[in-house]
Amino acid sequence: MATLIPRTFRTHRLARVLWLGGSAAVICLLLLASLVAALPMLLSTSSVQAILRQQLSKSFQRQVDWADLTLSWSGGLALKGLKLGTGPAPLLSGNVGEAIAVPRFSYVNGRVRLDLLLRIRTVAAELAPGPPAPPKPYQEPLTTIAKALQKFESLDRPLPLDLGVTVTIEPMRLQYRDPRTGRELTMDKGTVRLDLPSLADRPVTAGFRGNLTVDGKRLEALNLALELKQLVSPERRIRPARAYVSATAKLPGAMLTIDGGLKEPGGMHALLRLDLPRLTAAAGPLLAPAMPAMLGSVAIDLHARSDTTHDLHATLELTGSRIALHGGATW
């Protein structure tokens, strides 16, 4: 004969199971919240940082050390005295005086927003030619360009949250030396700035500047200025093909200007001017020893736009004046 369990007993048993399950879930959430809250304190301990140093040294194939590392929810991450020991090319060694990263989450107009402040000071690095890269399989140039443009045109991603970023890196000193030729290129007093008030609604501006020295001879400064607008559509989707770009880059022997957008009525206009002797003199340490001497000037003028069917229409004009080559490799 089957034993009947009173309904009240079953109800109390179910309530007890639910109460125990809910209590366990609350305890797990509290433990998880406590762990997250204590995470900055754990990462700031000497034992955890010793493990972190060991893992980073193994990953970067060089000794990695720092004078002080602190992490907090209010102050973000603060790193002082970072040293990258001697290692394989192209990065022989490096130092960072101070790095501060402070993230902030907020809720504005019904949307999540992330603001990030990144400030890096006193960067120095010694560089050298790295091992040659393996040759890539040959692809017909026009086909490669067409595939790249098609992929660029199709980029369309939702913007999950608004993003604001401010980046300052200064001063920077990068020293590149080719041990085969003994030639040296140095960029000092370098400054990098990025200002992104709102990825969704405001233009992005960026700039770079640095003094150049080749084999002890001071050259013109390197300058780059960039403004990017309309990267995000009114529907809050990231569509790079509809962005409006305004950029100017100047370096010894070269000047590049870009203005417009592929979806703009007037399209995009890019103009590159090269003074070959000045350019090769500035880039000499980066070039192969057998590179011939080049004379003359070159100008490349590009007009491009994209239509409603995502077809690209482009006009390219290449002009040169008094171009000549002499010396270099013999066969």
ZAMAR-409951 format. One line per 5 residues: their letters; for each residue x, y, z of N, C-alpha, C. Coordinates in steps of 0.05 Angstrom, whole numbers, plus 5000, padded with zeros to 4 digits. Layout:
REM ZAMAR-409951
a) X:Y:Z:X:Y:Z:X:Y:Z; ...
//
This chain:
REM ZAMAR-409951
matli) 5017:4976:5000:5000:5000:5000:5018:5025:5000; 5012:5044:4982:5028:5069:4980:5023:5087:5003; 5045:5099:5013:5042:5118:5035:5037:5146:5024; 5016:5159:5033:5009:5185:5025:5023:5206:5042; 5037:5225:5028:5050:5247:5042:5032:5271:5044
prtfr) 5027:5281:5068:5008:5304:5070:5017:5327:5053; 4998:5341:5042:5004:5364:5024:5019:5385:5039; 5012:5390:5064:5026:5411:5080:5055:5404:5083; 5061:5378:5087:5089:5370:5090:5105:5375:5064; 5093:5368:5041:5106:5373:5016:5111:5403:5011
thrla) 5091:5419:5019:5094:5448:5015:5116:5459:5032; 5118:5450:5058:5139:5459:5075:5166:5450:5065; 5168:5426:5054:5193:5415:5044:5202:5432:5019; 5183:5438:5001:5190:5454:4978:5199:5482:4986; 5186:5494:5006:5193:5520:5015:5221:5520:5027
rvlwl) 5227:5498:5042:5254:5495:5054:5276:5493:5033; 5270:5477:5012:5290:5474:4990:5294:5501:4976; 5272:5516:4971:5275:5542:4958:5290:5561:4975; 5284:5560:5001:5298:5579:5020:5328:5573:5021; 5335:5547:5022:5363:5539:5023:5377:5547:4997
ggsaa) 5363:5542:4974:5375:5548:4948:5379:5578:4945; 5359:5594:4953:5361:5623:4952:5383:5634:4970; 5385:5622:4994:5406:5631:5012:5434:5624:5001; 5437:5600:4989:5462:5593:4977:5470:5612:4954; 5450:5619:4938:5455:5638:4916:5463:5665:4926
vicll) 5450:5675:4947:5457:5701:4958:5485:5700:4970; 5492:5678:4984:5519:5675:4995:5540:5675:4973; 5534:5661:4951:5553:5660:4929:5557:5687:4916; 5535:5702:4913:5537:5729:4902:5553:5747:4921; 5548:5745:4947:5564:5761:4966:5593:5754:4965
llasl) 5599:5728:4963:5628:5720:4961:5640:5730:4936; 5625:5729:4914:5636:5739:4888:5640:5769:4890; 5621:5783:4901:5624:5812:4904:5648:5819:4922; 5651:5804:4943:5674:5809:4961:5701:5804:4946; 5701:5782:4930:5725:5776:4915:5732:5798:4895
vaalp) 5711:5808:4881:5715:5830:4862:5725:5855:4876; 5712:5861:4899:5720:5885:4914:5749:5882:4924; 5757:5858:4931:5784:5854:4942:5805:5850:4920; 5796:5847:4895:5815:5842:4873:5838:5863:4872; 5832:5889:4872:5854:5908:4872:5874:5904:4894
mllst) 5864:5898:4918:5882:5894:4941:5899:5869:4937; 5887:5848:4925:5902:5823:4920:5924:5828:4900; 5918:5843:4878:5937:5848:4858:5960:5867:4868; 5954:5882:4889:5974:5900:4899:5994:5886:4919; 5989:5861:4926:6006:5847:4944:6032:5839:4930
ssvqa) 6054:5837:4946:6080:5830:4934:6081:5802:4923; 6067:5783:4935:6067:5755:4925:6054:5753:4898; 6031:5766:4894:6017:5765:4869:6033:5780:4847; 6045:5802:4855:6061:5817:4835:6086:5802:4827; 6097:5786:4845:6120:5769:4838:6112:5748:4817
ilrqq) 6089:5736:4820:6079:5718:4800:6074:5732:4774; 6063:5756:4776:6057:5771:4751:6083:5778:4737; 6104:5786:4751:6130:5792:4739:6141:5767:4725; 6138:5745:4738:6149:5720:4726:6135:5712:4701; 6108:5715:4701:6093:5707:4677:6098:5727:4654
lsksf) 6100:5753:4660:6105:5773:4639:6133:5769:4628; 6153:5763:4645:6180:5759:4635:6181:5735:4617; 6166:5715:4623:6165:5691:4606:6152:5697:4579; 6130:5713:4580:6115:5719:4556:6131:5737:4537; 6145:5757:4548:6160:5777:4532:6189:5768:4527
qrqvd) 6197:5745:4537:6224:5734:4533:6246:5754:4542; 6241:5767:4565:6259:5786:4576:6251:5792:4605; 6269:5803:4620:6262:5810:4648:6243:5834:4648; 6221:5831:4662:6201:5853:4665:6200:5860:4695; 6203:5885:4701:6203:5894:4729:6191:5922:4731
wadlt) 6182:5929:4755:6172:5956:4760:6177:5964:4789; 6177:5990:4793:6183:6000:4820:6158:5999:4838; 6134:6005:4826:6110:6006:4842:6086:6001:4824; 6067:5985:4834:6043:5979:4819:6020:5979:4839; 6000:5996:4836:5977:5997:4853:5952:5997:4836
lswsg) 5931:5986:4847:5905:5984:4833:5883:5988:4853; 5864:6006:4846:5841:6011:4863:5817:6018:4846; 5793:6015:4856:5770:6021:4841:5766:6051:4837; 5776:6067:4856:5773:6096:4854:5796:6108:4837; 5820:6099:4841:5843:6111:4827:5853:6097:4803
glalk) 5841:6074:4796:5849:6059:4773:5876:6046:4777; 5891:6043:4755:5917:6030:4756:5939:6051:4754; 5959:6048:4772:5982:6067:4772:6007:6050:4772; 6024:6054:4752:6048:6038:4748:6072:6058:4746; 6093:6052:4762:6116:6070:4761:6142:6053:4757
glklg) 6160:6064:4742:6186:6052:4738:6186:6025:4724; 6170:6023:4702:6170:5998:4687:6195:5995:4671; 6208:5971:4673:6232:5966:4658:6230:5939:4643; 6235:5941:4617:6236:5917:4600:6265:5911:4594; 6276:5889:4604:6304:5883:4601:6311:5876:4573
tgpap) 6337:5871:4569:6347:5864:4543:6334:5839:4532; 6325:5840:4507:6312:5818:4494:6316:5818:4464; 6303:5800:4450:6307:5798:4421:6295:5821:4406; 6307:5827:4383:6297:5848:4365:6269:5840:4356; 6252:5860:4349:6259:5889:4345:6261:5906:4370
llsgn) 6249:5898:4392:6251:5914:4417:6274:5903:4434; 6296:5918:4435:6319:5909:4450:6315:5914:4480; 6304:5938:4487:6298:5944:4515:6279:5968:4516; 6267:5973:4539:6248:5995:4541:6243:6003:4570; 6235:6027:4574:6229:6038:4600:6204:6056:4599
vgeai) 6188:6056:4619:6165:6074:4622:6166:6086:4650; 6168:6112:4652:6170:6125:4678:6144:6122:4694; 6121:6127:4682:6096:6126:4697:6073:6121:4677; 6054:6105:4685:6030:6099:4669:6006:6099:4688; 5986:6114:4681:5961:6116:4697:5938:6111:4679
avprf) 5920:6092:4687:5896:6086:4672:5872:6086:4692; 5853:6104:4686:5830:6107:4704:5804:6103:4688; 5790:6081:4692:5764:6077:4678:5741:6087:4696; 5720:6096:4682:5696:6105:4696:5672:6096:4681; 5653:6082:4694:5628:6074:4682:5606:6093:4692
syvng) 5588:6100:4674:5565:6117:4681:5541:6109:4665; 5518:6120:4672:5493:6115:4658:5481:6141:4650; 5482:6147:4623:5474:6173:4613:5452:6169:4592; 5430:6182:4596:5408:6182:4576:5399:6153:4570; 5398:6136:4590:5389:6109:4587:5410:6091:4574
rvrld) 5435:6099:4572:5456:6083:4560:5480:6081:4578; 5494:6058:4576:5518:6055:4591:5541:6069:4577; 5558:6082:4592:5581:6097:4581:5606:6090:4596; 5628:6087:4581:5654:6082:4593:5673:6104:4586; 5685:6117:4606:5706:6137:4601:5732:6126:4611
lllri) 5753:6130:4595:5780:6120:4602:5800:6142:4599; 5815:6147:4621:5837:6166:4621:5863:6150:4622; 5880:6154:4602:5906:6140:4601:5928:6161:4597; 5946:6161:4617:5969:6180:4616:5995:6165:4620; 6013:6167:4601:6039:6153:4602:6061:6174:4599
rtvaa) 6080:6172:4616:6102:6192:4616:6129:6178:4615; 6147:6192:4601:6176:6185:4599:6179:6156:4588; 6175:6154:4562:6178:6128:4548:6204:6128:4533; 6219:6107:4535:6244:6104:4521:6246:6075:4511; 6256:6072:4487:6259:6045:4475:6283:6044:4456
elapg) 6297:6021:4456:6318:6016:4437:6309:5995:4418; 6311:6000:4392:6300:5983:4371:6322:5974:4352; 6318:5952:4338:6336:5942:4318:6320:5925:4299; 6332:5919:4275:6317:5903:4256:6311:5875:4267; 6287:5866:4264:6279:5840:4273:6284:5819:4252
ppapp) 6278:5794:4258:6282:5773:4238:6264:5777:4214; 6273:5770:4190:6256:5774:4166:6230:5758:4168; 6209:5771:4160:6183:5758:4160:6181:5738:4137; 6168:5716:4141:6165:5696:4119:6149:5708:4096; 6157:5701:4072:6143:5713:4048:6113:5704:4048
kpyqe) 6097:5723:4040:6068:5717:4038:6061:5706:4010; 6041:5689:4009:6033:5679:3982:6026:5703:3964; 6033:5700:3938:6028:5722:3920:5998:5724:3914; 5989:5749:3914:5961:5755:3906:5962:5778:3887; 5945:5776:3867:5944:5797:3846:5936:5824:3860
pltti) 5952:5845:3856:5947:5870:3871:5919:5881:3870; 5907:5882:3846:5881:5894:3843:5860:5877:3858; 5864:5850:3857:5846:5833:3872:5848:5837:3902; 5872:5840:3911:5877:5845:3940:5864:5871:3949; 5867:5892:3933:5855:5918:3939:5824:5916:3939
akalq) 5813:5902:3919:5784:5900:3917:5773:5885:3941; 5787:5863:3950:5777:5848:3973:5778:5865:3998; 5800:5880:4001:5803:5897:4025:5781:5919:4026; 5775:5931:4003:5755:5952:4002:5727:5940:4007; 5722:5916:3996:5696:5903:4000:5692:5896:4030
kfesl) 5714:5887:4043:5712:5881:4071:5708:5907:4087; 5722:5928:4080:5719:5954:4093:5690:5964:4090; 5679:5962:4066:5652:5972:4061:5631:5957:4077; 5636:5931:4082:5616:5915:4096:5618:5917:4126; 5638:5931:4137:5640:5932:4166:5616:5947:4178
drplp) 5602:5934:4196:5578:5945:4208:5574:5931:4235; 5579:5945:4257:5577:5933:4283:5560:5951:4301; 5544:5939:4319:5529:5955:4338:5548:5968:4359; 5540:5991:4369:5555:6005:4390:5542:5997:4417; 5553:5978:4432:5540:5969:4456:5540:5991:4478
ldlgv) 5560:6008:4479:5561:6029:4499:5577:6053:4487; 5571:6076:4497:5586:6100:4488:5613:6099:4502; 5632:6110:4487:5660:6108:4497:5673:6136:4495; 5686:6143:4517:5702:6168:4518:5730:6161:4526; 5750:6170:4511:5778:6163:4516:5795:6188:4514
tvtie) 5813:6192:4533:5833:6212:4532:5861:6199:4537; 5879:6202:4517:5905:6190:4519:5926:6211:4515; 5946:6211:4533:5969:6228:4530:5994:6212:4536; 6013:6212:4517:6039:6198:4520:6061:6219:4514; 6077:6225:4534:6098:6244:4530:6117:6244:4554
pmrlq) 6143:6250:4550:6156:6250:4524:6165:6222:4517; 6170:6218:4491:6179:6192:4481:6206:6195:4467; 6222:6174:4471:6248:6173:4457:6251:6145:4446; 6252:6142:4419:6256:6117:4406:6282:6118:4390; 6299:6098:4395:6325:6098:4381:6327:6071:4365
yrdpr) 6331:6074:4339:6333:6051:4321:6361:6050:4310; 6374:6027:4312:6401:6024:4302:6404:5998:4287; 6415:5999:4263:6420:5975:4247:6449:5966:4252; 6452:5943:4265:6480:5934:4271:6496:5928:4246; 6484:5922:4224:6499:5915:4199:6512:5940:4188
tgrel) 6498:5962:4188:6509:5986:4175:6519:6007:4196; 6510:6004:4221:6517:6024:4241:6500:6049:4240; 6481:6051:4221:6465:6075:4218:6444:6076:4240; 6436:6101:4247:6419:6105:4270:6398:6126:4265; 6373:6120:4273:6350:6138:4271:6339:6142:4299
tmdkg) 6336:6167:4307:6326:6173:4334:6302:6192:4332; 6281:6186:4347:6258:6203:4350:6256:6211:4379; 6259:6236:4386:6257:6245:4413:6237:6267:4417; 6231:6273:4442:6210:6293:4449:6184:6286:4435; 6178:6261:4433:6154:6252:4420:6129:6256:4438
tvrld) 6107:6263:4425:6082:6267:4439:6059:6254:4424; 6043:6239:4438:6019:6227:4426:5995:6236:4442; 5974:6246:4428:5950:6254:4441:5925:6243:4426; 5906:6234:4441:5881:6224:4430:5858:6235:4448; 5839:6248:4435:5816:6259:4449:5791:6249:4436
lpsla) 5776:6233:4451:5751:6221:4441:5730:6227:4462; 5717:6251:4460:5697:6258:4481:5673:6238:4481; 5664:6230:4457:5642:6212:4455:5643:6198:4428; 5647:6172:4428:5649:6157:4403:5623:6160:4387; 5600:6161:4401:5574:6162:4388:5568:6189:4376
drpvt) 5576:6211:4389:5565:6237:4382:5586:6258:4375; 5612:6254:4382:5632:6275:4379:5655:6266:4361; 5668:6285:4348:5691:6278:4331:5715:6267:4348; 5731:6250:4335:5755:6240:4347:5779:6256:4336; 5796:6266:4353:5819:6281:4345:5844:6267:4356
agfrg) 5865:6266:4340:5890:6254:4349:5913:6269:4337; 5936:6268:4351:5960:6282:4341:5985:6268:4350; 6006:6271:4334:6032:6260:4340:6053:6279:4331; 6074:6282:4347:6096:6299:4340:6122:6288:4352; 6143:6290:4336:6169:6281:4346:6192:6292:4330
nltvd) 6214:6298:4343:6238:6307:4330:6254:6283:4319; 6265:6286:4295:6279:6265:4282:6309:6272:4279; 6326:6252:4284:6354:6255:4280:6364:6229:4266; 6379:6233:4244:6391:6211:4229:6421:6213:4230; 6434:6193:4241:6463:6192:4243:6474:6218:4255
gkrle) 6460:6228:4275:6470:6252:4289:6462:6278:4277; 6448:6277:4254:6440:6302:4240:6410:6307:4245; 6403:6330:4255:6375:6337:4261:6360:6343:4235; 6336:6332:4233:6319:6336:4209:6294:6350:4218; 6275:6354:4198:6250:6366:4205:6234:6348:4224
alnla) 6216:6360:4239:6200:6345:4258:6179:6329:4243; 6170:6308:4256:6148:6291:4245:6123:6301:4258; 6102:6306:4242:6077:6317:4252:6053:6301:4239; 6034:6295:4255:6010:6282:4246:5986:6293:4261; 5965:6301:4246:5940:6311:4257:5917:6297:4244
lelkq) 5898:6288:4260:5876:6272:4249:5850:6280:4263; 5828:6282:4247:5801:6286:4257:5783:6267:4243; 5767:6252:4259:5749:6232:4248:5721:6237:4258; 5702:6240:4239:5674:6246:4245:5656:6225:4232; 5632:6223:4243:5610:6207:4231:5617:6177:4230
lvspe) 5634:6168:4249:5641:6140:4249:5617:6123:4258; 5600:6134:4275:5577:6120:4285:5552:6132:4272; 5534:6115:4262:5510:6124:4249:5489:6133:4270; 5468:6147:4261:5447:6155:4280:5433:6131:4293; 5435:6108:4280:5423:6083:4292:5442:6070:4312
rrirp) 5464:6083:4319:5483:6073:4338:5497:6048:4328; 5506:6049:4303:5522:6028:4291:5548:6039:4281; 5570:6024:4285:5596:6032:4276:5599:6025:4247; 5602:6045:4230:5604:6041:4201:5628:6058:4190; 5652:6047:4190:5676:6062:4182:5673:6073:4154
arayv) 5659:6060:4136:5657:6069:4108:5643:6096:4105; 5627:6104:4125:5613:6129:4123:5627:6152:4138; 5650:6146:4149:5665:6166:4165:5676:6188:4148; 5679:6211:4160:5692:6234:4147:5719:6238:4159; 5740:6238:4142:5767:6239:4152:5780:6265:4143
satak) 5794:6277:4162:5811:6301:4155:5838:6296:4169; 5859:6293:4153:5885:6286:4164:5907:6300:4149; 5928:6306:4163:5953:6318:4152:5977:6304:4165; 5995:6295:4148:6020:6282:4159:6044:6295:4145; 6063:6303:4160:6087:6315:4149:6112:6302:4162
lpgam) 6131:6294:4145:6156:6284:4154:6177:6292:4133; 6202:6290:4138:6222:6299:4119:6219:6286:4092; 6213:6302:4072:6211:6291:4045:6183:6280:4037; 6164:6283:4054:6137:6273:4048:6115:6289:4062; 6093:6292:4048:6069:6305:4059:6044:6292:4048
ltidg) 6026:6285:4067:6001:6272:4060:5978:6288:4071; 5958:6292:4054:5933:6305:4063:5909:6287:4054; 5890:6284:4072:5866:6269:4066:5842:6285:4076; 5822:6287:4059:5798:6302:4067:5773:6290:4053; 5752:6285:4068:5727:6275:4056:5720:6248:4067
glkep) 5700:6236:4053:5691:6209:4061:5680:6195:4036; 5682:6168:4037:5673:6153:4014:5643:6156:4008; 5627:6162:4029:5598:6166:4026:5590:6195:4022; 5610:6213:4023:5604:6241:4019:5598:6247:3989; 5582:6267:3983:5576:6274:3955:5601:6279:3939
ggmha) 5621:6292:3951:5646:6298:3937:5667:6276:3940; 5660:6255:3955:5679:6233:3959:5702:6240:3977; 5724:6225:3974:5748:6230:3990:5771:6237:3972; 5787:6256:3981:5810:6266:3965:5835:6261:3982; 5855:6248:3970:5881:6244:3984:5903:6252:3965
llrld) 5922:6267:3976:5945:6276:3960:5971:6270:3975; 5989:6256:3962:6015:6249:3973:6037:6261:3956; 6054:6277:3968:6077:6289:3954:6103:6278:3967; 6121:6269:3949:6147:6258:3958:6170:6272:3946; 6188:6281:3962:6214:6291:3953:6234:6268:3958
lprlt) 6241:6253:3937:6255:6228:3940:6282:6231:3954; 6299:6250:3948:6325:6252:3962:6322:6257:3992; 6304:6275:3999:6300:6281:4028:6288:6257:4042; 6269:6243:4029:6256:6221:4041:6275:6198:4046; 6291:6191:4026:6310:6169:4029:6332:6176:4050
aaagp) 6339:6201:4051:6359:6209:4071:6348:6205:4100; 6322:6212:4103:6310:6209:4130:6306:6180:4137; 6298:6164:4117:6292:6135:4122:6316:6117:4118; 6340:6129:4113:6364:6113:4107:6369:6090:4126; 6368:6093:4152:6374:6071:4170:6354:6048:4168
llapa) 6330:6054:4157:6309:6033:4154:6311:6019:4128; 6327:6029:4109:6328:6018:4082:6351:5998:4079; 6348:5980:4059:6369:5961:4054:6395:5975:4045; 6418:5964:4052:6443:5977:4044:6446:5980:4014; 6434:5961:3999:6437:5962:3970:6416:5980:3956
mpaml) 6402:5996:3971:6382:6013:3959:6396:6035:3943; 6387:6039:3917:6400:6059:3901:6392:6087:3910; 6409:6107:3904:6402:6135:3909:6380:6144:3890; 6361:6159:3901:6339:6168:3885:6337:6198:3883; 6331:6208:3859:6328:6237:3855:6300:6242:3844
gsvai) 6291:6267:3846:6266:6275:3835:6244:6276:3856; 6219:6280:3845:6196:6282:3862:6173:6267:3850; 6154:6259:3867:6130:6243:3859:6106:6255:3873; 6084:6256:3858:6058:6264:3870:6037:6243:3862; 6021:6235:3882:5999:6216:3878:5974:6229:3887
dlhar) 5955:6232:3869:5929:6246:3874:5907:6226:3871; 5891:6222:3892:5870:6202:3891:5843:6215:3898; 5823:6209:3881:5795:6216:3887:5779:6190:3888; 5763:6186:3909:5748:6161:3911:5721:6166:3925; 5701:6151:3916:5675:6152:3929:5661:6125:3925
sdtth) 5642:6120:3942:5626:6096:3941:5597:6102:3936; 5584:6087:3918:5556:6093:3912:5537:6076:3930; 5512:6078:3924:5492:6064:3941:5493:6034:3938; 5505:6024:3917:5508:5995:3914:5534:5985:3924; 5549:6002:3938:5575:5995:3950:5597:5991:3929
dlhat) 5593:6001:3905:5614:6000:3885:5632:6024:3890; 5658:6020:3886:5678:6041:3890:5686:6054:3864; 5685:6080:3863:5694:6095:3839:5719:6111:3847; 5741:6107:3833:5766:6120:3841:5781:6129:3816; 5794:6152:3820:5811:6163:3799:5839:6168:3812
leltg) 5859:6157:3800:5886:6159:3811:5904:6172:3790; 5918:6193:3799:5936:6207:3781:5964:6206:3793; 5983:6197:3778:6011:6194:3787:6029:6212:3769; 6043:6230:3781:6061:6247:3766:6089:6247:3779; 6109:6251:3762:6136:6251:3772:6153:6272:3757
srial) 6174:6281:3770:6191:6301:3758:6220:6295:3763; 6237:6295:3742:6266:6291:3745:6273:6267:3761; 6260:6245:3757:6265:6220:3772:6289:6206:3760; 6308:6198:3778:6332:6184:3769:6342:6167:3792; 6353:6144:3785:6365:6125:3804:6394:6120:3796
hggat) 6411:6118:3816:6438:6110:3810:6450:6096:3834; 6469:6078:3828:6482:6063:3849:6465:6039:3857; 6469:6029:3881:6454:6007:3891:6466:5980:3885; 6449:5960:3885:6459:5932:3880:6468:5928:3852; 6487:5911:3848:6496:5903:3821:6489:5874:3816
w) 6484:5868:3791:6475:5841:3784:6496:5828:3766
//
